Amino acid sequence: MTTIVLAAGLSERMGKNKLLLPFRGEAIIAITVKNALSFSDRVIVVVGNEQERIRKALLGANVDFVFNKNYKEGQRTSALEGVKAVEDDDFSILPGDLPLLKKEDAINLFSKLNENSIVRCSFHNIPGHPVAYKKENRERLLAYPGSMKDYLKEMGFLSLPSSLGSIFDIDTPEKYQALLESDGNLSILERCCYISFS
């Protein structure tokens, strides 16, 4: 399994690069990538905005970097740059700001690819990540004219109930504050109304 970690965005809702914010002594992106390495044979990190700082935060990590020159055009362009770099392998796509994703959720998700072409984590019917694809989706995705969301809708996928960590992204100051105050404890975060964080 190859996992594509998206780390090229502008973090406009946060007001600063959310992936470089500290948590437990590391940058958010470093924690997300470390998690991805625990359940993936290969990790591709797509960079764009502040790419040098992202690369520095991941110094020493066993990852392949891909630069998306069109990162200002949105997440889809980064996802497709990552997909281009996938070789003959199933793959998953993961935003770089999911530091609380549980290894068990990802492994469980990948095991369902045996019977399904696409599987996606969810929490209480809220779509989450990773989204995992069988390798035959690579060429279809690269040729598809619409959005990633449209592709999923058209092709169909299995939604797999997972933990809150599969949807708890760090894209606003409020979410980051909740992350720090809870020290990443999913039980605490779930009790304080996950809906407001989705």
LUMBATOR-953694 format. One record per residue: residue number from 1; residue in one letter; chain; x, y, z of N, C-alpha, C in turn. Coordinates in steps of 0.001 Angstrom, whole numbers, padded with zeros to 6 digits, m for minus. Layout:
residues N
<NUM; A; A; <X; Y; Z>; <X; Y; Z>; <X; Y; Z>>
...
end
This chain:
residues 198
<1; M; A; <000836; m001196; 000000>; <000000; 000000; 000000>; <000877; 001255; 000000>>
<2; T; A; <000609; 002130; m000953>; <001260; 003440; m000985>; <000295; 004477; m000425>>
<3; T; A; <000756; 005288; 000504>; <m000087; 006362; 001031>; <000443; 007713; 000564>>
<4; I; A; <m000457; 008506; 000006>; <m000153; 009854; m000449>; <m000587; 010822; 000650>>
<5; V; A; <000361; 011571; 001198>; <000049; 012555; 002236>; <000066; 013939; 001595>>
<6; L; A; <m001049; 014645; 001709>; <m001186; 015968; 001092>; <m000673; 017047; 002038>>
<7; A; A; <000395; 017723; 001610>; <001039; 018716; 002480>; <001392; 019983; 001711>>
<8; A; A; <000551; 020340; 000741>; <000876; 021457; m000151>; <m000005; 022685; 000033>>
<9; G; A; <m001026; 022584; 000872>; <m002060; 023611; 000910>; <m001672; 024921; 001578>>
<10; L; A; <m002593; 025870; 001472>; <m002356; 027234; 001959>; <m002812; 027467; 003397>>
<11; S; A; <m003590; 026532; 003959>; <m004084; 026663; 005341>; <m004815; 027985; 005564>>
<12; E; A; <m005674; 028355; 004636>; <m006319; 029672; 004690>; <m007228; 029836; 005911>>
<13; R; A; <m007908; 028765; 006327>; <m008807; 028874; 007478>; <m008039; 029014; 008785>>
<14; M; A; <m006829; 028484; 008821>; <m006004; 028590; 010024>; <m005310; 029946; 010102>>
<15; G; A; <m004930; 030505; 008955>; <m004229; 031783; 008947>; <m002717; 031649; 008977>>
<16; K; A; <m002223; 030437; 009195>; <m000797; 030109; 009125>; <m000704; 028638; 008765>>
<17; N; A; <000488; 028166; 008459>; <000619; 026777; 008002>; <000317; 025803; 009137>>
<18; K; A; <m000864; 025202; 009061>; <m001324; 024300; 010125>; <m000434; 023076; 010281>>
<19; L; A; <000208; 022644; 009193>; <001008; 021425; 009230>; <002283; 021593; 010050>>
<20; L; A; <002689; 022847; 010269>; <003916; 023115; 011015>; <003654; 023458; 012477>>
<21; L; A; <002380; 023489; 012871>; <002046; 023762; 014266>; <002538; 022625; 015151>>
<22; P; A; <003016; 022936; 016359>; <003550; 021885; 017231>; <002475; 021132; 018004>>
<23; F; A; <002714; 019842; 018189>; <001869; 019001; 019040>; <002756; 017888; 019591>>
<24; R; A; <002798; 017774; 020890>; <003637; 016771; 021557>; <005089; 016840; 021080>>
<25; G; A; <005568; 018068; 020875>; <006970; 018264; 020537>; <007330; 018068; 019078>>
<26; E; A; <006340; 017824; 018227>; <006595; 017632; 016802>; <005610; 018450; 015980>>
<27; A; A; <005952; 018677; 014722>; <005008; 019333; 013817>; <003877; 018369; 013473>>
<28; I; A; <002682; 018925; 013265>; <001512; 018108; 012900>; <001838; 017186; 011720>>
<29; I; A; <002511; 017716; 010693>; <002816; 016910; 009508>; <003741; 015747; 009855>>
<30; A; A; <004683; 015952; 010774>; <005603; 014881; 011159>; <004857; 013732; 011824>>
<31; I; A; <003865; 014070; 012651>; <003082; 013030; 013331>; <002224; 012268; 012327>>
<32; T; A; <001584; 012994; 011426>; <000748; 012351; 010408>; <001578; 011415; 009542>>
<33; V; A; <002754; 011864; 009129>; <003621; 011036; 008282>; <004143; 009818; 009051>>
<34; K; A; <004500; 010014; 010304>; <004961; 008881; 011119>; <003865; 007815; 011208>>
<35; N; A; <002627; 008264; 011398>; <001504; 007319; 011415>; <001377; 006604; 010075>>
<36; A; A; <001467; 007363; 008986>; <001335; 006768; 007650>; <002417; 005720; 007401>>
<37; L; A; <003624; 005986; 007869>; <004707; 005020; 007698>; <004470; 003734; 008478>>
<38; S; A; <003667; 003810; 009523>; <003398; 002621; 010334>; <002422; 001658; 009661>>
<39; F; A; <001678; 002150; 008653>; <000723; 001255; 007987>; <000864; 001235; 006461>>
<40; S; A; <001961; 001783; 005942>; <002144; 001850; 004491>; <003524; 001338; 004096>>
<41; D; A; <003605; 000699; 002932>; <004895; 000256; 002403>; <005692; 001439; 001869>>
<42; R; A; <004978; 002427; 001338>; <005624; 003612; 000768>; <004762; 004825; 001090>>
<43; V; A; <005408; 005950; 001390>; <004688; 007193; 001653>; <005207; 008265; 000705>>
<44; I; A; <004278; 008889; m000012>; <004574; 010011; m000899>; <004016; 011271; m000248>>
<45; V; A; <004847; 012290; m000069>; <004385; 013552; 000503>; <004360; 014597; m000608>>
<46; V; A; <003171; 015139; m000857>; <003023; 016156; m001894>; <003185; 017520; m001243>>
<47; V; A; <004182; 018276; m001705>; <004478; 019581; m001128>; <004200; 020691; m002133>>
<48; G; A; <004077; 021898; m001615>; <003809; 023068; m002450>; <004082; 024315; m001636>>
<49; N; A; <003072; 024802; m000914>; <003230; 025965; m000044>; <004286; 025691; 001031>>
<50; E; A; <005226; 026611; 001190>; <006293; 026485; 002195>; <006965; 025111; 002158>>
<51; Q; A; <007258; 024650; 000944>; <007777; 023294; 000819>; <009080; 023066; 001568>>
<52; E; A; <009941; 024069; 001637>; <011218; 023874; 002331>; <011005; 023629; 003824>>
<53; R; A; <010058; 024334; 004406>; <009770; 024138; 005832>; <009143; 022767; 006092>>
<54; I; A; <008304; 022328; 005181>; <007705; 020984; 005311>; <008794; 019919; 005200>>
<55; R; A; <009663; 020057; 004217>; <010757; 019092; 004045>; <011653; 019054; 005293>>
<56; K; A; <011911; 020230; 005856>; <012744; 020283; 007056>; <012073; 019581; 008229>>
<57; A; A; <010752; 019748; 008355>; <010003; 019094; 009437>; <010021; 017573; 009287>>
<58; L; A; <010253; 017101; 008060>; <010250; 015658; 007787>; <011653; 015123; 007529>>
<59; L; A; <012657; 015890; 007931>; <014041; 015492; 007710>; <014302; 014116; 008333>>
<60; G; A; <014836; 013209; 007531>; <015138; 011869; 008029>; <014016; 010863; 007857>>
<61; A; A; <012820; 011332; 007524>; <011688; 010413; 007321>; <011848; 009689; 005983>>
<62; N; A; <011512; 008418; 005956>; <011651; 007597; 004751>; <010450; 007813; 003826>>
<63; V; A; <010441; 008970; 003169>; <009322; 009332; 002286>; <009864; 009821; 000949>>
<64; D; A; <009006; 009816; m000051>; <009311; 010407; m001347>; <008527; 011710; m001464>>
<65; F; A; <009192; 012773; m001869>; <008531; 014060; m002032>; <008155; 014290; m003496>>
<66; V; A; <006971; 014878; m003689>; <006515; 015293; m005012>; <006089; 016754; m004887>>
<67; F; A; <006574; 017604; m005787>; <006206; 019014; m005748>; <005031; 019280; m006684>>
<68; N; A; <003997; 019936; m006159>; <002849; 020334; m006970>; <002949; 021824; m007273>>
<69; K; A; <003338; 022146; m008485>; <003496; 023555; m008860>; <002157; 024287; m008910>>
<70; N; A; <001068; 023528; m008993>; <m000273; 024136; m009067>; <m001005; 024090; m007726>>
<71; Y; A; <m000260; 024060; m006618>; <m000896; 023874; m005312>; <m001922; 024945; m004970>>
<72; K; A; <m001770; 026145; m005532>; <m002723; 027219; m005226>; <m004098; 026947; m005840>>
<73; E; A; <m004183; 025979; m006745>; <m005446; 025653; m007405>; <m006283; 024650; m006611>>
<74; G; A; <m005790; 024201; m005470>; <m006616; 023362; m004611>; <m006095; 021948; m004424>>
<75; Q; A; <m006758; 021253; m003492>; <m006309; 019940; m003042>; <m006338; 018882; m004146>>
<76; R; A; <m007279; 018996; m005069>; <m007374; 017996; m006142>; <m006067; 017920; m006932>>
<77; T; A; <m005465; 019076; m007210>; <m004227; 019078; m007989>; <m003106; 018346; m007235>>
<78; S; A; <m003091; 018492; m005925>; <m002077; 017802; m005126>; <m002337; 016299; m005095>>
<79; A; A; <m003603; 015931; m004947>; <m003946; 014508; m004943>; <m003518; 013849; m006247>>
<80; L; A; <m003778; 014509; m007371>; <m003434; 013927; m008664>; <m001923; 013857; m008876>>
<81; E; A; <m001177; 014837; m008376>; <000282; 014755; m008465>; <000786; 013541; m007687>>
<82; G; A; <000179; 013299; m006556>; <000548; 012121; m005775>; <000204; 010827; m006494>>
<83; V; A; <m000983; 010783; m007082>; <m001427; 009581; m007801>; <m000495; 009290; m008981>>
<84; K; A; <m000039; 010327; m009656>; <000907; 010137; m010773>; <002166; 009411; m010312>>
<85; A; A; <002574; 009663; m009080>; <003822; 009089; m008566>; <003661; 007665; m008047>>
<86; V; A; <002432; 007171; m007965>; <002191; 005805; m007498>; <002618; 004830; m008587>>
<87; E; A; <003295; 003785; m008181>; <003695; 002766; m009139>; <002642; 001662; m009161>>
<88; D; A; <003002; 000441; m009357>; <002025; m000647; m009493>; <001564; m001092; m008106>>
<89; D; A; <000675; m000303; m007518>; <000309; m000543; m006121>; <m001071; 000034; m005831>>
<90; D; A; <m001760; m000559; m004856>; <m002947; 000088; m004308>; <m002470; 001342; m003570>>
<91; F; A; <m003373; 002303; m003401>; <m002935; 003555; m002785>; <m004048; 004175; m001960>>
<92; S; A; <m003645; 005024; m001037>; <m004615; 005771; m000231>; <m004197; 007231; m000207>>
<93; I; A; <m005170; 008092; 000064>; <m004924; 009533; 000112>; <m005290; 010046; 001498>>
<94; L; A; <m004368; 010824; 002075>; <m004499; 011251; 003461>; <m004067; 012715; 003603>>
<95; P; A; <m004942; 013596; 004093>; <m004515; 014974; 004369>; <m003425; 014992; 005446>>
<96; G; A; <m002545; 015974; 005380>; <m001434; 016033; 006314>; <m001783; 016492; 007711>>
<97; D; A; <m003040; 016886; 007939>; <m003427; 017413; 009255>; <m004356; 016466; 010009>>
<98; L; A; <m004046; 015169; 009961>; <m004828; 014184; 010714>; <m003918; 013443; 011699>>
<99; P; A; <m003390; 014131; 012701>; <m002412; 013504; 013594>; <m002984; 012443; 014520>>
<100; L; A; <m004316; 012384; 014642>; <m004932; 011434; 015576>; <m005487; 010190; 014879>>
<101; L; A; <m005204; 010046; 013590>; <m005655; 008853; 012878>; <m005054; 007610; 013534>>
<102; K; A; <m005887; 006613; 013801>; <m005421; 005398; 014459>; <m004932; 004381; 013426>>
<103; K; A; <m003805; 003775; 013720>; <m003230; 002752; 012841>; <m004242; 001639; 012551>>
<104; E; A; <m004982; 001238; 013577>; <m005963; 000153; 013412>; <m007039; 000520; 012394>>
<105; D; A; <m007452; 001790; 012384>; <m008470; 002221; 011418>; <m007947; 002065; 009992>>
<106; A; A; <m006705; 002474; 009761>; <m006125; 002378; 008418>; <m005959; 000930; 007993>>
<107; I; A; <m005447; 000091; 008881>; <m005230; m001313; 008536>; <m006556; m002011; 008262>>
<108; N; A; <m007549; m001715; 009071>; <m008877; m002287; 008854>; <m009440; m001836; 007506>>
<109; L; A; <m009242; m000554; 007199>; <m009707; m000007; 005925>; <m009056; m000732; 004754>>
<110; F; A; <m007745; m000884; 004800>; <m007025; m001498; 003687>; <m007448; m002952; 003479>>
<111; S; A; <m007799; m003622; 004569>; <m008203; m005035; 004441>; <m009495; m005184; 003643>>
<112; K; A; <m010299; m004133; 003595>; <m011575; m004191; 002873>; <m011400; m003988; 001370>>
<113; L; A; <m010199; m003630; 000929>; <m009964; m003469; m000511>; <m010013; m004804; m001245>>
<114; N; A; <m009965; m005899; m000523>; <m010060; m007205; m001173>; <m011393; m007383; m001883>>
<115; E; A; <m012440; m006804; m001301>; <m013780; m006962; m001891>; <m014316; m005678; m002527>>
<116; N; A; <m013628; m004568; m002343>; <m014133; m003281; m002822>; <m013031; m002528; m003567>>
<117; S; A; <m013437; m001761; m004587>; <m012462; m000999; m005362>; <m012021; 000272; m004648>>
<118; I; A; <m012932; 000841; m003839>; <m012622; 002055; m003073>; <m013255; 001926; m001692>>
<119; V; A; <m012509; 002265; m000658>; <m013054; 002271; 000699>; <m012642; 003573; 001385>>
<120; R; A; <m013508; 004040; 002273>; <m013257; 005324; 002934>; <m013633; 005249; 004406>>
<121; C; A; <m012785; 005786; 005266>; <m013122; 005891; 006685>; <m014273; 006877; 006882>>
<122; S; A; <m015060; 006631; 007906>; <m016109; 007586; 008281>; <m016304; 007512; 009795>>
<123; F; A; <m016876; 008572; 010332>; <m017194; 008602; 011757>; <m018600; 009158; 011899>>
<124; H; A; <m019521; 008338; 012397>; <m020929; 008734; 012524>; <m021447; 009325; 011207>>
<125; N; A; <m021133; 008651; 010119>; <m021569; 009037; 008759>; <m020920; 010310; 008228>>
<126; I; A; <m019926; 010826; 008930>; <m019150; 011961; 008412>; <m017967; 011388; 007635>>
<127; P; A; <m017826; 011722; 006345>; <m016723; 011165; 005555>; <m015365; 011564; 006124>>
<128; G; A; <m014465; 010595; 006189>; <m013129; 010852; 006724>; <m012033; 010350; 005809>>
<129; H; A; <m010853; 010161; 006386>; <m009682; 009689; 005646>; <m008910; 008680; 006488>>
<130; P; A; <m008131; 007835; 005820>; <m007808; 007847; 004395>; <m008977; 007373; 003521>>
<131; V; A; <m008820; 007653; 002221>; <m009615; 006998; 001187>; <m008649; 006067; 000470>>
<132; A; A; <m008993; 004791; 000391>; <m008095; 003798; m000214>; <m008669; 003307; m001537>>
<133; Y; A; <m007774; 003128; m002500>; <m008162; 002754; m003859>; <m007380; 001531; m004327>>
<134; K; A; <m008061; 000611; m005004>; <m007327; m000427; m005721>; <m006568; 000224; m006866>>
<135; K; A; <m005472; m000412; m007272>; <m004573; 000227; m008234>; <m005202; 000503; m009592>>
<136; E; A; <m006282; m000227; m009962>; <m006904; 000044; m011258>; <m007567; 001428; m011320>>
<137; N; A; <m007731; 002069; m010171>; <m008299; 003428; m010150>; <m007296; 004495; m010582>>
<138; R; A; <m006008; 004158; m010608>; <m004994; 005178; m010892>; <m005243; 005868; m012226>>
<139; E; A; <m005298; 005112; m013296>; <m005466; 005715; m014620>; <m006833; 006378; m014761>>
<140; R; A; <m007850; 005777; m014149>; <m009194; 006371; m014199>; <m009213; 007736; m013527>>
<141; L; A; <m008570; 007832; m012369>; <m008524; 009101; m011646>; <m007772; 010171; m012429>>
<142; L; A; <m006660; 009782; m013008>; <m005851; 010745; m013750>; <m006581; 011270; m014980>>
<143; A; A; <m007478; 010449; m015533>; <m008222; 010863; m016733>; <m009554; 011513; m016394>>
<144; Y; A; <m009966; 011442; m015136>; <m011302; 011905; m014746>; <m011358; 013433; m014739>>
<145; P; A; <m012356; 014037; m015380>; <m012407; 015501; m015489>; <m012977; 016219; m014270>>
<146; G; A; <m013696; 015504; m013431>; <m014368; 016143; m012303>; <m013543; 016115; m011026>>
<147; S; A; <m014197; 016449; m009928>; <m013536; 016507; m008627>; <m013345; 015104; m008056>>
<148; M; A; <m012526; 015010; m007024>; <m012338; 013735; m006332>; <m013662; 013275; m005727>>
<149; K; A; <m014423; 014214; m005214>; <m015720; 013887; m004620>; <m016668; 013324; m005684>>
<150; D; A; <m016653; 013936; m006863>; <m017486; 013447; m007964>; <m017078; 012040; m008380>>
<151; Y; A; <m015770; 011788; m008383>; <m015271; 010461; m008753>; <m015786; 009409; m007773>>
<152; L; A; <m015707; 009710; m006502>; <m016189; 008771; m005482>; <m017680; 008516; m005639>>
<153; K; A; <m018418; 009577; m005898>; <m019864; 009444; m006065>; <m020199; 008588; m007280>>
<154; E; A; <m019484; 008803; m008367>; <m019769; 008074; m009602>; <m019345; 006613; m009513>>
<155; M; A; <m018198; 006355; m008914>; <m017666; 004997; m008864>; <m018274; 004178; m007724>>
<156; G; A; <m018686; 004848; m006655>; <m019197; 004141; m005490>; <m018061; 003665; m004602>>
<157; F; A; <m018327; 003573; m003302>; <m017284; 003138; m002366>; <m017920; 002595; m001099>>
<158; L; A; <m017154; 001829; m000368>; <m017580; 001336; 000937>; <m017167; 002343; 001997>>
<159; S; A; <m018124; 002777; 002806>; <m017838; 003672; 003923>; <m017659; 002825; 005179>>
<160; L; A; <m016491; 002911; 005774>; <m016160; 002036; 006899>; <m016136; 002820; 008206>>
<161; P; A; <m017016; 002483; 009161>; <m017011; 003183; 010446>; <m015642; 003099; 011125>>
<162; S; A; <m015133; 004247; 011532>; <m013798; 004354; 012116>; <m013858; 005294; 013309>>
<163; S; A; <m012706; 005608; 013871>; <m012677; 006468; 015055>; <m012747; 007946; 014670>>
<164; L; A; <m012922; 008783; 015686>; <m012961; 010232; 015487>; <m011674; 010737; 014836>>
<165; G; A; <m010567; 010041; 015058>; <m009294; 010448; 014478>; <m009289; 010492; 012967>>
<166; S; A; <m010229; 009799; 012339>; <m010289; 009779; 010870>; <m010931; 011041; 010296>>
<167; I; A; <m011570; 011840; 011144>; <m012177; 013091; 010653>; <m011636; 014331; 011352>>
<168; F; A; <m010839; 014128; 012424>; <m010419; 015286; 013218>; <m009202; 015947; 012586>>
<169; D; A; <m009470; 016826; 011616>; <m008401; 017590; 010992>; <m008171; 018885; 011775>>
<170; I; A; <m007003; 019482; 011553>; <m006612; 020662; 012335>; <m006630; 021870; 011405>>
<171; D; A; <m007819; 022290; 010986>; <m007874; 023345; 009965>; <m008382; 024693; 010454>>
<172; T; A; <m008662; 024809; 011751>; <m009055; 026104; 012314>; <m008355; 026290; 013667>>
<173; P; A; <m008210; 027541; 014117>; <m007617; 027769; 015445>; <m008388; 027058; 016557>>
<174; E; A; <m009714; 026950; 016410>; <m010532; 026297; 017436>; <m010206; 024804; 017548>>
<175; K; A; <m010015; 024168; 016399>; <m009675; 022742; 016426>; <m008281; 022519; 017002>>
<176; Y; A; <m007360; 023390; 016646>; <m006008; 023258; 017189>; <m006021; 023430; 018699>>
<177; Q; A; <m006788; 024403; 019183>; <m006896; 024615; 020626>; <m007501; 023396; 021312>>
<178; A; A; <m008519; 022802; 020685>; <m009136; 021594; 021249>; <m008138; 020441; 021289>>
<179; L; A; <m007318; 020337; 020255>; <m006276; 019305; 020218>; <m005318; 019467; 021387>>
<180; L; A; <m004875; 020698; 021617>; <m003920; 020948; 022696>; <m004548; 020714; 024068>>
<181; E; A; <m005769; 021211; 024256>; <m006425; 021098; 025561>; <m006734; 019656; 025922>>
<182; S; A; <m007028; 018834; 024905>; <m007352; 017421; 025157>; <m006116; 016538; 025129>>
<183; D; A; <m004974; 017103; 024717>; <m003743; 016351; 024479>; <m003999; 015186; 023513>>
<184; G; A; <m004923; 015410; 022584>; <m005195; 014392; 021566>; <m006010; 013213; 022048>>
<185; N; A; <m006625; 013339; 023214>; <m007439; 012243; 023742>; <m008774; 012202; 022996>>
<186; L; A; <m008986; 011139; 022224>; <m010184; 011063; 021387>; <m011464; 010989; 022208>>
<187; S; A; <m011396; 010366; 023372>; <m012588; 010274; 024226>; <m013025; 011655; 024694>>
<188; I; A; <m012045; 012481; 025074>; <m012364; 013848; 025499>; <m012928; 014643; 024327>>
<189; L; A; <m012287; 014536; 023177>; <m012752; 015275; 022001>; <m014143; 014839; 021579>>
<190; E; A; <m014421; 013551; 021701>; <m015751; 013069; 021324>; <m016816; 013588; 022283>>
<191; R; A; <m016465; 013687; 023545>; <m017440; 014174; 024538>; <m017752; 015648; 024336>>
<192; C; A; <m016775; 016397; 023780>; <m017035; 017838; 023622>; <m017567; 018131; 022221>>
<193; C; A; <m018457; 017268; 021772>; <m019233; 017510; 020537>; <m018383; 017479; 019271>>
<194; Y; A; <m018110; 016276; 018782>; <m017334; 016100; 017556>; <m018001; 016808; 016371>>
<195; I; A; <m019344; 016947; 016397>; <m020055; 017552; 015283>; <m019499; 018955; 015005>>
<196; S; A; <m019171; 019691; 016067>; <m018691; 021056; 015890>; <m017302; 021101; 015262>>
<197; F; A; <m016616; 019945; 015268>; <m015281; 019891; 014697>; <m015264; 019287; 013301>>
<198; S; A; <m016396; 018866; 012793>; <m016421; 018142; 011514>; <m016518; 019104; 010350>>
end
